[in-house]
Amino acid sequence: MAVILINPNSTEAMTTAMLAAARAAAPGLEIEGWTSHDAPPAIQGAEDGARAAPPLLKLIDKAVAEGAQGIIIGCFDDTALAEAAARAPCPVIGIGQAAYHEAALRSKRFSVITTLPISVPVLEGNIATYGLAPWLGRVRPADVPVLELDRDPEAALGPIGAAAQAAIHEDGIEALILGCAGMVLVTRALRAALPVTVIDPVESAARAMGWLAAPA
């Protein structure tokens, strides 16, 4: 049995990048990457999330039928996470959920750098639902569309880095969470440049699944 990392959008390159990061973070796990080909190419805001949910849940059912050891939802919005977890007997976690909890477990106040302003209400709502709002500085958009991260991560690094610097100087934080699965492509550069803990959500989810999916 394998852990299935499901990309709820239809951009195959993003699945490939996430899968590489997850396998590097949790080398003891067998992880497969699946792409939701009937979904939007990117999930930006609640409307895209609603469109992505039905094909994602079909893949959840497929993973369950194939005996998945665990399931990771590879969208920082934690698309359809509650519905997915309710229909699967194995652990199901979202990458956003994992990153927020990692920051809290490390006792680090955090801010989130996301892509566009349309994503901010979804993320703030998720953080409140998880009971982690007291740990939050601010959710800050970098004004970088999701697909631009995949197309030209080097160009995206500038505005993401600027938003990160603003968070560090203004939000009173000890950790910065990268609020998009596509930011896995700029994680290393940001860690080298920033003086706070940089949490990559794909890594967080893979490491968490290492103990969630372990036999009782």
Number of C-alpha atoms within 10 A of each C-alpha: 11 16 24 25 29 24 29 32 27 19 18 15 13 24 23 16 18 26 24 15 19 26 18 14 18 18 13 10 20 14 23 17 19 20 21 23 16 14 22 16 18 20 25 21 17 17 10 16 23 13 17 25 20 16 15 26 20 13 20 24 15 12 22 18 10 11 16 22 23 24 28 27 27 31 27 25 27 21 28 19 20 12 12 23 17 10 13 18 13 18 17 25 24 27 28 30 22 24 25 27 19 19 24 16 9 10 12 18 21 29 26 28 25 29 27 16 17 15 21 23 13 18 22 17 13 19 20 12 10 11 11 17 17 11 18 22 20 19 23 21 21 21 16 19 18 21 16 14 22 18 11 11 17 13 12 22 20 13 15 22 18 13 19 26 16 11 23 20 9 11 16 14 19 19 25 29 22 27 29 25 24 27 27 24 20 18 16 12 12 20 15 10 10 15 13 17 16 21 23 25 30 34 23 23 29 29 21 20 22 17 10 17 18 11 6 5
